[in-house]
Each structure stands twice: as structure tokens, then as C-alpha cells.
Amino acid sequence: MTIPKRLLFLSCSCSISRCNLPLVLLGLLLSLLVVQLPVLAALGASADRKHEKPYALIYGTVWGPDNRPVYGVKVRIRRPDQKKAKWELYSDHSGEFAQRVPAGKADYVIWADVKDFKSQDGRHLRPGDEVKIHIENDERADIGLHLKQ
């Protein structure tokens, strides 16, 4: 039986055996994907950002009467012309919170809701004054909420 010349051309004359050829090809394919993956991810991320709406950020810290950050305090945010809070969130372990709001000119009122909150030493805390801020566009506003005893 004679082997056609075109099949001889396809046969491997290197040290890779025919059993390992699929593994080698798979390895080459994976290495190409690893190289191209960051490029593809960056292209996808930039496409996602085109559809993302602009926003402003209200960032703050809840402070206790002893001027230490307080964890787990409910923070409420509303516009001055509204009675109910539109956003509710909690301070984290550093007493910090952050809320995205629509970009553009707007005023906001932020306050701490401590109705059901007890400090770690068991004392009831009272909310401090509401904080009023003005947002012009897609900016970050930093505030502090101070609790009282």
C-alpha cells in the first residue's frame, strides 16, 4: 500500500507524535485567547460605558458623638420637594456610605435615621442635623452626618 504524497506532506516530521497534536493545537488556541482576552474585554467595557448614564455621587461618613465612625446607621436621601426618601442605604464598617444620583442640577437632603439603632454600648443615639447639598452635574459631593447622644 502506498501513501499518497499529499498525506506525506501532512505527516509530522517533528518530535510531536500524532497523539499529542490535538493537545498542541489546543494549547496554541488557548494561548492566543489569553493574549487577546484583555483586548476583547477592553472593547466590551468601552461599549458598556457608552450606554451607562452619567451620575453624581453623594459620599459621606456617619460620625458618632465621640467623633468616631458609626457602622450600620440607615442613611436616607431625598429631594427637598419630596416628603419620602428616594434612597436608603447603610453606613459600612468605616461609617461610610455612597449613593449614585442622576447627574444634573439638583438639591438633596441627607439625614441619618436612628429610630431602631443602638450603639455598641447600648445607648440610644439621636440624629444630628439634616445635610443639604447642591449637585451641578456629574460630580462627587462629600458630607458628614453627626449623631448626638
N, C-alpha and C positions, 0 to 999 in steps of 0.2 A: 504494500500500500504506500503510495507516495503522498506527501503532504504538499498541497498547493503552495506556491511561492507567497501569495498574499497572507496566508496563515503563518508562514515562517517569519514574515515581516512583523506580525503582531506578537510573536512569541517573545518572551522576555529573555534577553541575554545577560541581564544584570543578576545580582545576587538575591533579588526578591523572588520568592517562589510564587507559583500561581495561587497558592492558598492564602498568601499574605497580601496579594494585590488588592482585593477589596478593602482590607483594613488600611492599606497605604492610601488608597483613593479617598476613603472616609476621613482619614487624618488630614489630608490636604484640603478637603472640603471644609472641615471644621476650622482649620487654621485660617482659611480665607474668611469664614464667617466671623471669627474672633477679631480679625483685623478690621473688617467692615462694619461690625456691630456698633461701635461708638459713633461712626459717621451716620449710620441709619437712625440711631437713637437721637442724635442731634437734629437731624432733619425732621423727625417726627415731633420733637419737642418744640421746634420753632413753628411748626404748623399748628400745634396746640395753642401756642401763645397768641397766634393771630386771632383765635376765636375767644380768648379769655377777655372778659370785660375789665376795664380799668377799675381800680378801687382805691380807697383811702384806708388807713389803718389807725384804729384807736388802740393805743398800747398804754398799759398802766400797771401800777402796783398798789395793792391794798396794804396799808400800814396800820398797826395796832396802836393803842395808847402809849405803849413803851417804845414806839418808833421802830418796831421790828416788823418784817413782812408777815402777813397772815395767810395761811392756807385754807382753802375750802369756802371762801366767802362768795356768795352769789352776787354777781355784778349785773346791773341792768342798764340798758341803753335805750333811749327813745329820742324822738324829735320833740322840740318844745311845744308844738301844736298838738301832740298826741298825749293821751292820758295813760295808756298802757305801754309797757316796754316792748319794743320790737325785737330786741336781742337780749338773751340771758346767757351768762357763762359764769364759770367759777375760777377763782384765783388758784394758781398752781402752787407747788411746794415752795416756790420763791416769792409767793404773793403776787405773781404777775398774771396778767391776762392780755389778750389781744383779740380784737374783733375787726373783721373787714366790713366796711360800709361802702355804699356806692360813691364813686368819685363825683366831684362837682360841689358847688357852693351849697352848704347846709350847716345847720346848727344842731348840736346834740347835747342831751343832758345825761350824765352818767352818775349812778349812785350805788352804794352797797346796800344790799338787802340782808339784814342780820336777824330777821324775825325768829328763825329757828336755829340760830347759830350760837354755840357756846365756845368760849375759848378753851385752850387746853387745860387751864387751871380751873375750869368750871364756871367762870364768871360770865355773865351776860354782857355783851358789848352793844353799844348804840351806834347807829350810823353817824358819820360826820356830814358835812355839808355836801350837797349835790355839786358836781363839777359841770360847768357849761363850756363847750368848746365850739369853735367855728372851723369848718373844713372848707378850703378853697377849691381843691382839685384832687389829684391822686397823691396825697401826702400822708405823712405819719404824724399823729398828734400824741404826745406823751403826757400822761397825767398821773396824779397820785390821789388815792382815796384814803382819808384818815378816819379811823374809827375812834369812838370815845368810850369811856367807862360809864 
